[in-house]
Amino acid sequence: MHYLHHKLQSAMRAQCLTNVQHTLSQIGEEFAACKCVPDFAPVASLGTADWERFVQLEGTRLSSTEQGRNDTPCPIAAHDLAACERHISETLKTLRIVDGELHAEMREHVDEIKLFNSAVTQGFSDTRTMGAIFIRPPCVGSNALLYFYEQLIHEMSHLQLHCLFSIDPLIDGDRYRLMASPIRSDPRPLFGVLHATYVSAKLANAFFSLYQRSKDETTLHYLAQIMDELAIGISSLRESSLTSSGRALVNSMTNLALRIAQDGAWSSFDLFTPTLHRRTRTWVTPDRLNRLRGTQSIKPSI
C-alpha cells in the first residue's frame, strides 16, 4: 500500500492522469484485500508484482552503489520457500515465548515477509514499501532459527525507527554528516548510524532475553558481536547533535548496554576465541572484549 501511495504521488507530480487513475484503482483493490488480515504476516517468495519489481531495482541499485557489485534479488525455489516458512514459524513461536512485547511489535509493523535469492544482499526494507521486509534464506549449515530471529528483528526495527522519525526528527543538525558506523567499516551518514545503533539495541535486548531463557552459549556468540556493534554506535551518537527525544533514545540504549554488559554471563564466556556468525564480517576479538568492558564505563548523557 505504501508503494502505491508513492506511485500515486509520482504520477500526480508528473500530472499523468492515466497513471493517477490506474493507481487509484490499484489502491482500491488493495484496500479491499486488506480486510482479510491473517494471524501473522504471510511468507512468500519475491514475485513479479509492480511493487516487487520496484524492490528488485532498488536492491540492484544498493548492491551497486554501496558494495560495487552487480546483483539483482530474485525469487526462491518452492522447496526453499517451504523450508523457510517452517523456520520462520518456529522463530516467531520462540519470540512470542521469549519476548511477548517484541512479538507484538513484529505483528504491528510487519505485514509481509518476502524471501529472495541474492549473492550480495542479506535483507532490506524501505519506507516506500512500508510493512514489507525482504530476507535472503540462511546459508547451508547455519542455524536457521537464530538467523531468522536476527533478520526478522533487524528489519522490523528499521520499520519501527522510521515510524519514530515520523513523530520526531531525533537528529538536530546535518543527518548526512559522515561518522563511524557500528556495522559498516566505512563512514556512514548520521541518519544511517542511528538506524544501525537502534537495530543493534533491539537485537541485543532480543538475544539477551533468548539467552536468559535458554542459557545456550551459542546465543552469547551472537550477542557478543551485537554488543560490540552497539558500543560503537553509542560512542558515535553521544558526540552527535540530537533532539531531546533523540538523546533520550540514546540514553535508553546506553542503559540497556550497561545492563547486559554487567550480567554474570560474560564471566565464563571466552571472548578471545574467534567466532563469526556473519560470514561477511571479520574483527579482532580482543577489540570486542575491550569494547564490551568499555560499555560499562559509558554513562547516559544528560
Secondary structure, DSSP 8 states (H G I E B T S, - for coil): -HHHHHHHHHHHHTT-HHHHHHHHHHHHHHHHHTTS--SS--EEE---SHHHHHHHHHHHHHHHHHH------B---HHHHHHHHHHHHHHHHHHHHH-HHHHHHHHHH-SEEEE-B-SS--EE--GGGTTEEEE----TTS-HHHHHHHHHHHHHHHHHHHHHHHH---B-S-TT-EE--SS-SS-EEHHHHHHHHHHHHHHHHHHHHHHHHH--HHHHHHHHHHHHHHHHHHHHHTTS-B-HHHHHHHHHHHHHHHHHHTSGGGGG--SSS---SSTT----HHHHHHHHHHHTT-----
